[in-house]
Amino acid sequence: MRAILCTQYGLPETLTLAETPIPTPSANEVLIAVKACGVNFPDVLIIQNKYQFKPTLPFSPGGEVSGIILSAGENVTHLMVGDHVVALCGWGGFAEQVVVKSNRVFKVPGEMDFIPAACTLYTYGTSYHALKDRADLKQGETLLVLGAAGGVGLAAIELGKLMGATVIAAASTHDKLEVCKEKGADHVINYATEDLRAHIKEITHDKGVDVIYDPIGGALSEPALRSIAWRGRYLVVGFASGTIPSFAANLPLLKGASIVGVFWGSFAEREPKQSMQNFTQLLTWMQEEKIKQHIHRIYSLEESPQALQDLLDRKIHGKAVVKI
Ligand SMILES: NC(=O)c1ccc[n+]([C@@H]2O[C@H](COP(=O)([O-])OP(=O)(O)OC[C@H]3O[C@@H](n4cnc5c(N)ncnc54)[C@H](OP(=O)(O)O)[C@@H]3O)[C@@H](O)[C@H]2O)c1
């Protein structure tokens, strides 16, 4: 089969297209014919050896796929050959076939398009878990989303609106903020050209924001936290800027606020029942067209290193996806 391979750690330009053997599923695994693979930020970290999971070289990046079950190990009972599925493979998705543990594979309706299906679990799964399970976002509250036109950011906007919040989307360009408005953002802030704190003050009439969704870290985190409302919740989602922020402990103290960690992958592993309930709710909203993946561009397998480079260059609005 054809696969994109990481044979040495480095930037996307070091990836190569190669012929590799078809993997064989063990008793608890399934073999999937990959139809599409969503592109996520961990993919650019894993090829540089900067991610918490460290597969042995050589490996294919690509952590989230949609496809069709080709074969299943003898212990697999909830999936059958021919089922349409989405799966969290972690890596291995930029390839024609991938083997995945069956508890990380979810059946989807046959009529669901493979392209958006491959852009569902990571972004919506993370943002729904963050807003519902970690922030307990309530109707009428104010939600600030940083990196709002990125994968998890756009999902947070849509879900925040569905959950009844007033959403302030913050991103670095005019075009990105236009996409955020299309997804329902009530207010937008361009943090490349505008003062984040002053704008939040103005929009919230000095009250501050109830929930902050931060997938970026770096220089924006402290001004955002200083703009939190009394009893606010600051969600630590990721560090796309490359810098993990540090905070003075008086900041949460002064607002009676919480700094809350979000680790969706671990949540799905440790609390599978709750995670499945979330996934079922998200699928229902998708079928009702209450939420809809924003696909920036579809890349071929050969072009998948370019997809990763575009993500690193902050060129993607919503999701990039690789069609196999
Ligand atoms: N905690 C969890 O469970 C969990 C789950 C999934 C993802 N994540 C994390 O969430 C973060 C975002 O993931 P994603 O898939 O949404 O990524 P993405 O689509 O690339 O979005 C990231 C956004 O961050 C902003 N950004 C600021 N500085 C950046 C830089 N130096 N390089 C790249 N982007 C930068 C960009 O927006 P602007 O250009 O508008 O600033 C970009 O749109 C990542 O750190 C990822 O690891 C965490």
PDBQT file of the ligand as one rigid body, heavy atoms in Angstrom, charges set to zero:
ROOT
HETATM    1  N1  LIG A 401      -6.126  19.354  25.116  1.00  0.00    +0.000 N 
HETATM    2  C1  LIG A 401      -6.609  18.556  24.197  1.00  0.00    +0.000 C 
HETATM    3  O1  LIG A 401      -7.232  17.540  24.501  1.00  0.00    +0.000 OA
HETATM    4  C2  LIG A 401      -6.397  18.914  22.755  1.00  0.00    +0.000 A 
HETATM    5  C3  LIG A 401      -7.083  18.247  21.729  1.00  0.00    +0.000 A 
HETATM    6  C4  LIG A 401      -6.900  18.655  20.406  1.00  0.00    +0.000 A 
HETATM    7  C5  LIG A 401      -6.005  19.701  20.128  1.00  0.00    +0.000 A 
HETATM    8  N2  LIG A 401      -5.318  20.281  21.149  1.00  0.00    +0.000 N 
HETATM    9  C6  LIG A 401      -4.355  21.385  20.914  1.00  0.00    +0.000 C 
HETATM   10  O2  LIG A 401      -5.058  22.533  20.487  1.00  0.00    +0.000 OA
HETATM   11  C7  LIG A 401      -4.190  23.330  19.699  1.00  0.00    +0.000 C 
HETATM   12  C8  LIG A 401      -4.906  23.713  18.404  1.00  0.00    +0.000 C 
HETATM   13  O3  LIG A 401      -5.128  22.557  17.605  1.00  0.00    +0.000 OA
HETATM   14  P1  LIG A 401      -5.842  22.685  16.177  1.00  0.00    +0.000 P 
HETATM   15  O4  LIG A 401      -5.869  21.321  15.568  1.00  0.00    +0.000 OA
HETATM   16  O5  LIG A 401      -7.096  23.460  16.302  1.00  0.00    +0.000 OA
HETATM   17  O6  LIG A 401      -4.745  23.567  15.390  1.00  0.00    +0.000 OA
HETATM   18  P2  LIG A 401      -4.981  24.644  14.237  1.00  0.00    +0.000 P 
HETATM   19  O7  LIG A 401      -6.159  24.282  13.407  1.00  0.00    +0.000 OA
HETATM   20  O8  LIG A 401      -3.653  24.791  13.567  1.00  0.00    +0.000 OA
HETATM   21  O9  LIG A 401      -5.340  25.980  15.039  1.00  0.00    +0.000 OA
HETATM   22  C9  LIG A 401      -4.394  26.583  15.870  1.00  0.00    +0.000 C 
HETATM   23  C10 LIG A 401      -4.577  28.092  15.817  1.00  0.00    +0.000 C 
HETATM   24  O10 LIG A 401      -3.566  28.629  16.667  1.00  0.00    +0.000 OA
HETATM   25  C11 LIG A 401      -3.171  29.894  16.205  1.00  0.00    +0.000 C 
HETATM   26  N3  LIG A 401      -1.717  30.024  16.344  1.00  0.00    +0.000 N 
HETATM   27  C12 LIG A 401      -1.108  30.964  17.090  1.00  0.00    +0.000 A 
HETATM   28  N4  LIG A 401       0.211  30.833  17.027  1.00  0.00    +0.000 NA
HETATM   29  C13 LIG A 401       0.459  29.792  16.211  1.00  0.00    +0.000 A 
HETATM   30  C14 LIG A 401       1.667  29.187  15.733  1.00  0.00    +0.000 A 
HETATM   31  N5  LIG A 401       2.877  29.623  16.109  1.00  0.00    +0.000 N 
HETATM   32  N6  LIG A 401       1.560  28.142  14.890  1.00  0.00    +0.000 NA
HETATM   33  C15 LIG A 401       0.351  27.670  14.532  1.00  0.00    +0.000 A 
HETATM   34  N7  LIG A 401      -0.842  28.211  14.954  1.00  0.00    +0.000 NA
HETATM   35  C16 LIG A 401      -0.768  29.265  15.780  1.00  0.00    +0.000 A 
HETATM   36  C17 LIG A 401      -3.636  30.010  14.746  1.00  0.00    +0.000 C 
HETATM   37  O11 LIG A 401      -4.613  31.038  14.725  1.00  0.00    +0.000 OA
HETATM   38  P3  LIG A 401      -4.243  32.575  14.462  1.00  0.00    +0.000 P 
HETATM   39  O12 LIG A 401      -3.372  32.612  13.240  1.00  0.00    +0.000 OA
HETATM   40  O13 LIG A 401      -5.563  33.187  14.264  1.00  0.00    +0.000 OA
HETATM   41  O14 LIG A 401      -3.530  33.019  15.712  1.00  0.00    +0.000 OA
HETATM   42  C18 LIG A 401      -4.314  28.676  14.431  1.00  0.00    +0.000 C 
HETATM   43  O15 LIG A 401      -5.518  28.860  13.728  1.00  0.00    +0.000 OA
HETATM   44  C19 LIG A 401      -2.914  22.517  19.483  1.00  0.00    +0.000 C 
HETATM   45  O16 LIG A 401      -1.929  22.958  20.395  1.00  0.00    +0.000 OA
HETATM   46  C20 LIG A 401      -3.330  21.097  19.812  1.00  0.00    +0.000 C 
HETATM   47  O17 LIG A 401      -2.263  20.295  20.253  1.00  0.00    +0.000 OA
HETATM   48  C21 LIG A 401      -5.501  19.916  22.442  1.00  0.00    +0.000 A 
ENDROOT
TORSDOF 0
